[in-house]
Amino acid sequence: MSQTYDEATAAAADLARLRQSIHAEPELGLSLPRTQRKVIDALADLPVEITLGASLSSVTAVLRGSAPGKAARPGRSVLLGGHGRAARDRAVRRPLFVRD
C-alpha cells in the first residue's frame, strides 16, 4: 500500500480513542468546551493552523503545503467535516468538498 494509507491506518486507533473520549462526556447544545478541548489537544502536534469559533465551539484546522520536493502552488483542496450526531460517521469517510 501507499505511505499515506499506512500512516492513516496507524492513526486509526488514536482516532477511535478520541471519538470514544468525546462520547464518554456528552455535551448538549452549541457550547461544547470539553469536546473542543479534546479536538485541540488531538491536533496539537500536527502542522495545522487552528482557528476557534467566535460564537460556537467550532475548531477549524488548515493544513498548508505541497508534495515533497515540489514548490508550494495552488492544487487540490479537500474539505472534511465532523459534527454532531447527524453525520458523525459519514463526515469521516468522505470529503464534503473537493476542488482540483
Secondary structure, DSSP 8 states (H G I E B T S, - for coil): --HHHHHHHHHHHHHHHHHHHHHHS---SS--HHHHHHHHHHHTTSS-EEEE-SSS--EEEE----STTS------EEE----SGGGTTHHHHS-SEEE-
